[in-house]
Structures are given as structure tokens and as C-alpha cells.
Amino acid sequence: MDETLMKAAVSPLLEWYRVCKRDLPWRKARSFYTALVSELMLQQTRVEAVKERYVLFLQRFPTPEALAAASEEEVLKMWEGLGYYSRARNLHKAAKILAAEGLPQDFNGVRALPGVGDYTAGAICSIALGLPQPAVDGNVLRILSRLYADGANIDEPATRARFSELLRAAYPPETGDFCEALMELGAIVCVPNGAPLCGECPWQALCRAHLAGEEENYPVRSEKKARRVVDATVLVLQCGDKFALEKRPAKGLLAGLWQFPFFEGDAPDLGEVVAEKRAKHIFTHVEWRMRGKLVRIDAELPRYVWATADEIARTYAVPSAFRAFMEWVR
């Protein structure tokens, strides 16, 4: 692959980034810990959903030591609404390692932290440690496949490895800016859904796909498998001013989080149904189609945990999958 093209693309990209980058809270003061928190939060989550939660999370846990000292329930509550809660648990575990052992100083040490894969390790190394370690995600694969008009399947590990080596050879001294500029270009110009904004791109004079008028032919990807659909019933059981909660299993989807009583298929008749609604929630591989029922009962059922609306808001991490039914909890 032509390294000359990649090296020629570095300078215009950095100049564009310095002028056009978004004002994001994790770019204001960079440290190893803030890079770790932001990169884990941003995994599979939109920037707009993360911005406010990142600020609140760091206000509550400003250091690895503060996060390490917190309970898992407190960490999960602060993560509420971001989804993929295994990230919160991994961040908590990583903070305990950092508090006990100090900060790793190389790629292998960063990569060994819980929840940190090759992309996240590369981003942290580039941004926080000044190391020329590529962070190659879907955004970066998309912009490079268009820059080179490269028809290789970006879902193949070999394609990711090839582009990683290409970037490693071109890394400038400004490792953090270069890493973030690649991500930024894919996020706001060479966008994932819809036509790329080529008129705003610093690479428009270099991009082989653009010069051939074939931007939307790239990247090449594998066909996605259809999501499995689960029909379920959610009961919001109310007894006086308290509501029933149960903990999900320790493994699997939304592991260990709190939910309203959840039944695949129909639910048993437990009391007076005073309201109903339907909602759905889409995970990566599964879609829940839920029928929600607000049910009033006369006595607390012992198999559930019972809490007031205020207690749920303060203490219990209820995933956003059940957000549609929270309006009944008051």
C-alpha cells in the first residue's frame, strides 16, 4: 500500500482538525484517567449521549482512587442510561488496578486493563502517553478505505491490521491530535450514514474515491445478520408507594442490573392492570418488543425488592431499555 499518500494526508488533516474540531469535554484536560473514562464511555455510544454523563462521572469520581473506592452499585448508577454496562464494571476494575499499581507506560500495559481492546489501547497511548499507536475503528477504516479507494472488506481482521501498519508508519509527533483528527473526520465529514461531506473534507484533493466520484462505493462490509426478536412482557408492580424490582442474571444481556419483572412471552396475572403500553429496545444482536403493564397489588411479593420512586432514582441502576415504563414510577 502506498505510504506516500498517507504521509501526504497528515498535514492537511491536522490543520483541519485544529480549526474544525468539536468542543468536547474530554478534550479540555487530557490525562491517562480521563482518556480511559472517555474512551470506554464512547465505545458503541453516541458522543451526544456521553458528553453530560462524562462530566458528571468525573465530578463524582475525579481520580482512579475515587472510582476504585466506590461500590459497584454506585458506579452502575452513575453509568445509568449509557448502556453496555460491562464497560462500567471494567472501568471500575481498571481503576482498582491503577490505584494499586500506578499507570501503565506502554501499549501492552494499557491493553492488559479490563475492557481495553486494541482500538482503545491505541487511542489512550496516542492521546495520553504520546505513543504512535494506531486506534483503528469503523470511522478510521471508512475514511482510509475511501482515501485509498480500497475495496477490501473492512470487517476482516487482515484489513484492520494493514491499515494499522499504514498509520503507524505515518504518525506525526502530535500523536494525540492525529488520533483524534482521524476519528473526527469520520464522525463529522466522512460520515457513517449518508453521503460524505466531501466539500468540507481536508482530503478532497487526495481522496482517490472522491476523485473517481465513487465515495459511496466504500467501505466494503460483510452483510449484517438479522437481529433475534424477543417478545416480552414487563410488569411495573405497584404496592402503595413502592415498586417491584428484580436483578437480572449475573451473566448475559444487562447482567446484574435492576429491572421491572420481565417475562419472555406472557406474564402471570398478579393484580389489577391499570395501564398498558408497548415499547421496543434494540441491542446489537437482539430486539426486545415489550408489552408493559402497570399492575397494582395489595401486598408486596417477597421474591422482589421493593423501592419508592425516589429510592429507584437515587440507588438502583435501571437500564434505558425500560425507560418507556419509568413514567409510571412516581
C-alpha positions as CSV (number, residue, x, y, z in Angstrom):
1,M,0.0,0.0,0.0
2,D,1.2,3.5,-0.9
3,E,2.6,5.1,2.3
4,T,3.3,8.3,0.4
5,L,-0.4,9.1,0.1
6,M,-0.9,8.6,3.9
7,K,2.0,10.8,4.8
8,A,0.8,13.5,2.4
9,A,-2.6,13.3,4.2
10,V,-1.3,14.0,7.6
11,S,-0.6,17.8,7.4
12,P,-4.0,18.9,5.9
13,L,-5.8,16.6,8.4
14,L,-4.1,18.2,11.4
15,E,-4.6,21.8,10.1
16,W,-8.3,21.0,9.5
17,Y,-8.7,19.4,13.0
18,R,-7.2,22.5,14.8
19,V,-9.8,24.7,13.2
20,C,-12.8,22.5,12.9
21,K,-12.7,20.1,15.9
22,R,-15.8,20.0,18.1
23,D,-15.7,21.4,21.6
24,L,-15.9,18.2,23.7
25,P,-15.4,18.0,27.4
26,W,-12.8,15.2,27.3
27,R,-10.6,17.4,25.1
28,K,-10.3,20.2,27.7
29,A,-7.8,18.5,30.0
30,R,-6.2,15.2,29.0
31,S,-4.8,12.6,31.3
32,F,-4.5,8.9,31.3
33,Y,-7.5,8.5,33.5
34,T,-9.7,10.9,31.6
35,A,-8.7,9.2,28.3
36,L,-9.6,5.8,29.8
37,V,-13.0,7.1,31.1
38,S,-13.9,8.8,27.8
39,E,-12.8,6.0,25.5
40,L,-14.7,3.4,27.5
41,M,-17.8,5.6,27.6
42,L,-17.6,6.2,23.8
43,Q,-17.5,2.5,22.9
44,Q,-20.6,1.9,20.9
45,T,-22.3,5.1,22.2
46,R,-23.0,8.4,20.5
47,V,-21.0,11.4,21.5
48,E,-24.1,13.4,22.4
49,A,-25.2,10.8,24.9
50,V,-21.7,10.8,26.6
51,K,-20.9,14.5,26.9
52,E,-23.0,15.3,30.0
53,R,-22.5,11.9,31.6
54,Y,-18.7,12.1,31.3
55,V,-18.7,15.4,33.2
56,L,-21.0,14.1,36.0
57,F,-18.9,10.9,36.2
58,L,-15.7,12.8,36.7
59,Q,-17.3,15.1,39.2
60,R,-18.2,12.1,41.3
61,F,-15.0,10.1,40.6
62,P,-12.3,12.6,39.8
63,T,-9.4,10.1,40.2
64,P,-8.8,6.4,39.8
65,E,-8.6,6.2,43.6
66,A,-12.0,7.7,44.0
67,L,-13.5,5.3,41.5
68,A,-11.7,2.3,43.0
69,A,-13.2,3.1,46.4
70,A,-16.8,3.2,45.2
71,S,-19.2,0.3,45.3
72,E,-20.2,-1.4,42.1
73,E,-23.9,-0.3,42.6
74,E,-22.8,3.3,42.8
75,V,-20.7,3.0,39.7
76,L,-23.5,1.4,37.8
77,K,-26.0,4.1,38.9
78,M,-23.6,6.8,37.6
79,W,-23.5,4.9,34.3
80,E,-27.3,4.6,34.1
81,G,-28.6,5.3,30.6
82,L,-25.3,4.7,28.7
83,G,-25.9,1.0,28.1
84,Y,-23.4,-1.8,27.7
85,Y,-22.9,-1.8,31.5
86,S,-20.0,-4.3,31.3
87,R,-17.9,-1.2,30.3
88,A,-18.7,0.4,33.7
89,R,-17.7,-2.8,35.5
90,N,-14.5,-3.0,33.5
91,L,-13.7,0.7,34.2
92,H,-14.2,0.0,37.9
93,K,-11.8,-2.9,37.8
94,A,-9.3,-0.9,35.8
95,A,-9.4,1.9,38.3
96,K,-8.6,-0.5,41.1
97,I,-5.6,-1.7,39.2
98,L,-4.4,1.9,38.5
99,A,-4.9,2.9,42.2
100,A,-2.9,-0.1,43.3
101,E,-0.2,-0.4,40.7
102,G,0.0,3.1,39.0
103,L,-0.3,3.9,35.3
104,P,1.0,1.6,32.6
105,Q,3.5,3.2,30.3
106,D,3.3,1.1,27.1
107,F,0.8,-0.4,24.7
108,N,0.9,-3.9,26.3
109,G,0.3,-2.5,29.8
110,V,-2.7,-0.4,28.6
111,R,-4.0,-3.3,26.6
112,A,-4.0,-5.5,29.7
113,L,-6.5,-3.4,31.5
114,P,-10.1,-4.8,31.8
115,G,-12.3,-3.8,28.9
116,V,-9.4,-2.3,26.8
117,G,-9.0,-3.7,23.3
118,D,-6.6,-2.8,20.5
119,Y,-8.5,0.3,19.5
120,T,-9.0,1.7,23.0
121,A,-5.4,0.9,23.9
122,G,-4.2,2.7,20.8
123,A,-6.3,5.8,21.5
124,I,-5.1,6.0,25.1
125,C,-1.5,5.5,24.1
126,S,-1.7,8.2,21.4
127,I,-3.7,10.7,23.4
128,A,-2.3,10.3,26.9
129,L,1.1,8.8,26.5
130,G,2.3,10.3,23.3
131,L,3.0,7.0,21.7
132,P,2.4,6.4,17.9
133,Q,-0.1,3.6,18.4
134,P,-3.0,3.4,15.8
135,A,-6.6,3.4,17.0
136,V,-8.5,1.9,14.2
137,D,-12.3,1.7,14.5
138,G,-15.1,1.9,12.0
139,N,-14.7,5.6,11.4
140,V,-11.0,5.2,10.6
141,L,-11.5,2.2,8.4
142,R,-14.1,4.1,6.5
143,I,-12.0,7.2,5.8
144,L,-9.0,5.2,4.8
145,S,-10.9,2.9,2.5
146,R,-12.2,6.0,0.7
147,L,-8.8,7.7,0.7
148,Y,-7.3,4.7,-1.0
149,A,-10.4,3.6,-2.9
150,D,-9.6,0.2,-1.2
151,G,-12.2,-2.5,-1.8
152,A,-11.0,-4.9,0.9
153,N,-13.7,-5.9,3.4
154,I,-13.2,-3.7,6.5
155,D,-14.7,-6.4,8.7
156,E,-11.8,-8.7,8.0
157,P,-9.0,-8.6,10.7
158,A,-6.4,-8.5,7.9
159,T,-7.7,-5.2,6.6
160,R,-7.7,-3.6,10.0
161,A,-4.1,-4.8,10.5
162,R,-3.0,-3.5,7.2
163,F,-4.4,0.0,7.8
164,S,-2.9,0.0,11.3
165,E,0.5,-0.6,9.9
166,L,-0.1,2.2,7.3
167,L,-1.0,4.6,10.1
168,R,1.9,3.6,12.3
169,A,4.4,4.5,9.5
170,A,2.8,7.9,9.1
171,Y,2.3,9.0,12.7
172,P,3.5,12.6,13.3
173,P,4.9,13.9,16.6
174,E,1.4,15.2,17.5
175,T,0.1,11.7,18.3
176,G,-2.9,12.8,20.2
177,D,-4.2,15.3,17.7
178,F,-3.6,12.9,14.8
179,C,-5.5,10.1,16.6
180,E,-8.4,12.4,17.4
181,A,-8.4,14.0,13.9
182,L,-8.8,10.7,12.2
183,M,-11.8,9.9,14.5
184,E,-13.2,13.4,14.0
185,L,-13.0,13.3,10.2
186,G,-15.0,10.0,10.2
187,A,-17.5,11.4,12.7
188,I,-18.5,14.8,11.1
189,V,-17.3,14.8,7.5
190,C,-16.8,11.3,6.1
191,V,-19.9,10.2,8.0
192,P,-21.1,6.6,8.6
193,N,-24.7,7.1,7.4
194,G,-25.5,9.1,4.4
195,A,-23.3,10.8,1.8
196,P,-19.9,12.1,2.9
197,L,-19.5,15.9,3.0
198,C,-16.6,15.9,0.5
199,G,-16.8,19.7,0.1
200,E,-15.7,20.1,3.7
201,C,-13.0,17.4,3.7
202,P,-9.3,18.3,4.0
203,W,-8.6,15.3,1.9
204,Q,-10.8,16.1,-1.1
205,A,-7.7,16.7,-3.4
206,L,-6.1,13.5,-2.2
207,C,-9.0,11.1,-1.8
208,R,-9.0,8.5,-4.6
209,A,-12.6,7.5,-4.1
210,H,-13.7,11.2,-4.3
211,L,-11.5,11.9,-7.4
212,A,-13.2,9.0,-9.1
213,G,-16.7,10.0,-7.9
214,E,-17.1,6.7,-6.1
215,E,-17.1,7.8,-2.5
216,E,-20.3,5.8,-1.7
217,N,-18.8,2.6,-3.0
218,Y,-16.6,2.4,0.0
219,P,-16.2,0.9,2.5
220,V,-16.9,-2.7,1.7
221,R,-18.5,-4.6,4.6
222,S,-19.9,-8.0,5.3
223,E,-23.7,-8.3,5.3
224,K,-25.2,-7.9,8.7
225,K,-27.1,-10.8,10.3
226,A,-30.7,-10.1,11.2
227,R,-31.4,-9.4,14.9
228,R,-33.2,-12.0,17.0
229,V,-36.6,-10.7,18.1
230,V,-37.8,-11.4,21.7
231,D,-41.5,-10.7,22.6
232,A,-41.7,-10.0,26.3
233,T,-44.0,-8.6,29.0
234,V,-42.8,-6.1,31.6
235,L,-44.8,-5.7,34.8
236,V,-44.5,-2.5,36.8
237,L,-45.9,-3.8,40.0
238,Q,-47.0,-1.1,42.5
239,C,-47.9,-1.7,46.1
240,G,-48.6,1.6,47.9
241,D,-45.8,3.9,47.1
242,K,-43.3,1.1,46.3
243,F,-42.4,-0.7,43.1
244,A,-41.1,-4.1,42.4
245,L,-37.5,-4.7,41.1
246,E,-35.5,-7.7,40.3
247,K,-31.9,-8.3,39.4
248,R,-31.0,-9.7,36.1
249,P,-28.8,-12.8,36.0
250,A,-25.1,-12.3,36.6
251,K,-24.2,-13.3,33.0
252,G,-25.7,-12.3,29.7
253,L,-27.6,-9.3,28.5
254,L,-27.7,-6.4,31.0
255,A,-26.0,-8.7,33.5
256,G,-26.6,-7.9,37.2
257,L,-28.7,-4.8,36.6
258,W,-32.1,-4.0,38.0
259,Q,-35.3,-4.3,36.0
260,F,-39.0,-4.4,36.5
261,P,-40.3,-8.0,36.5
262,F,-39.6,-9.3,33.0
263,F,-41.2,-12.3,31.3
264,E,-40.4,-13.7,27.8
265,G,-43.8,-14.1,26.3
266,D,-46.9,-13.5,28.5
267,A,-46.7,-12.7,32.2
268,P,-48.8,-14.2,35.0
269,D,-51.9,-12.4,36.3
270,L,-50.7,-10.7,39.5
271,G,-53.2,-8.0,40.1
272,E,-55.3,-5.1,38.6
273,V,-53.9,-3.8,35.3
274,V,-54.4,0.0,35.3
275,A,-52.3,1.0,32.3
276,E,-50.6,-0.7,29.3
277,K,-48.2,0.4,26.6
278,R,-45.8,-1.1,24.1
279,A,-42.1,-0.3,23.6
280,K,-39.1,-1.8,22.0
281,H,-35.4,-1.7,22.6
282,I,-32.7,-2.6,20.1
283,F,-29.5,-4.2,21.2
284,T,-26.7,-5.1,18.8
285,H,-28.0,-8.6,18.1
286,V,-31.4,-8.7,19.8
287,E,-34.6,-6.6,19.6
288,W,-37.0,-6.6,22.6
289,R,-40.6,-6.0,21.7
290,M,-42.2,-5.3,25.1
291,R,-45.7,-5.1,26.3
292,G,-45.7,-3.1,29.5
293,K,-48.4,-3.3,32.2
294,L,-48.8,-1.1,35.3
295,V,-50.2,-3.5,37.9
296,R,-51.5,-2.5,41.4
297,I,-51.4,-5.2,44.1
298,D,-52.3,-5.2,47.8
299,A,-49.3,-6.9,49.3
300,E,-45.6,-6.9,48.4
301,L,-44.5,-10.2,46.8
302,P,-41.4,-11.5,48.7
303,R,-39.5,-12.6,45.6
304,Y,-38.9,-8.9,44.6
305,V,-37.1,-5.9,46.0
306,W,-39.5,-3.1,46.7
307,A,-38.4,0.6,46.5
308,T,-40.0,4.0,46.2
309,A,-39.6,6.2,43.1
310,D,-37.1,8.3,45.0
311,E,-35.1,5.3,46.0
312,I,-35.0,4.0,42.5
313,A,-33.9,7.3,41.1
314,R,-31.1,7.6,43.7
315,T,-29.9,4.0,44.1
316,Y,-30.9,1.4,41.5
317,A,-29.4,1.3,38.0
318,V,-32.4,0.6,35.7
319,P,-31.2,0.2,32.1
320,S,-32.6,2.6,29.4
321,A,-34.3,-0.5,27.8
322,F,-37.0,0.1,30.4
323,R,-37.1,3.9,30.1
324,A,-40.6,3.9,28.5
325,F,-42.1,2.5,31.7
326,M,-40.4,4.8,34.1
327,E,-43.2,7.4,33.7
328,W,-45.4,5.1,35.8
329,V,-42.8,5.2,38.7
330,R,-43.7,8.3,40.7
